[in-house]
Amino acid sequence: MTDHASQQPHPPHPSRPPSAAQDSLRLVAWETTRNCNLSCVHCRASATQGPYSGELDTPEAYRLLDQIAEVAKPIVILTGGEPLLRPDIFEVAAYGDRLGLRMVMAPNGTLITDEIAQKLAAVGIKRLSISLDGASAETHDEFRKVPGAFAGALRGVERIKRAGIAFQVNTTVTQLNLAQIPKIQQLAVELGAVAHHIFLLVPTGRGKYIVEQAIDADAYERTLNWFYEQRGKTPLELKATCAPHYYRILRQRSAQEGRSVSFQTHGLDAVTRGCLGGIGFCFISHTGDVQPCGFLGTICGNVRQASFAEIWKHSDIFTALRDYGRLEGKCGGCEFKRVCGGCRARAFEATGNYLAEEPLCSYLPHSPC
């Protein structure tokens, strides 16, 4: 991966996301179950074989989807655990589809049979994300802690393709697989994925126990610069998640190249923001707790006690996250705070304060803190 210093030319007025309402809901990730057939080393939920008590039942699931649809028509990510272990998952997905929500799912791939793939297509699942955390079984299975997980994921991919469902590859980047990221991306191309999304490790759940395997700030910067350089070199849609610095780097590199950042030149990357937690995105746990994201465990309310709309619109935590002027430390004084914002979950894990500065950023702002 190419090395680039963090202190690069920067535009005097960094491009901003669109001036829509600060609480415009775009994405909801719902942990439909915490039950899982794998025991991944970086799992934010520390999920394993259940059963888990207190999960939203079918009527509660329908009510939740009704309430989400009343606020907006976002993408709803059915996640887990392993969502295919939820007995009513097909009925829930179909219900959301009928409401006009864009229903997608994040299984690990190992449980997908041809029959399941056909059912997923029939109930309106628009895209599946399959995580590949290694370019080989050795690395991926070490992450997943189950022999055969890599082979199972690849079999699942082939069945997804036969059912005609688009899929993307997700990869959590750590020291264990950092050198393999280019190979994983090439594997995604060869498999026929439509996108590659990289996730930078956030040390929550079991991820706390491998925090020493997280990459440092300099490697983080190099990785995101390499990821930027893949634009135009691959047919894949590329997205960096839990890596808000990418949206600073995109603007720095574009300025260096003498290009402005716009939807025409950079697609959705030009009109989105790094950390969307509580701004355009939220997470709902298996028991109904609403959080800014799955890695930031600050509970904003519970859908069993208040409506989703009430929580989304009026939570004190969401309100604070939407006010960029409340960011602290160098994030608060950074000229890129509207397009980056720092990872609020990493700030919280490091300091106990979700508004503190991002601890894994080497950039020094040009604005006074």
Helices and strands as residue ranges (DSSP letters): E 27-31, H 58-71, E 75-79, G 83-85, H 89-98, E 102-105, H 114-122, E 127-131, H 137-144, H 149-162, E 166-173, G 178-180, H 181-191, E 195-200, G 205-213, H 217-229, E 237-241, H 245-256, H 263-266, G 267-271, E 281-284, E 289-291, E 301-302, H 308-314, H 316-321, G 324-326, H 329-332, H 344-351
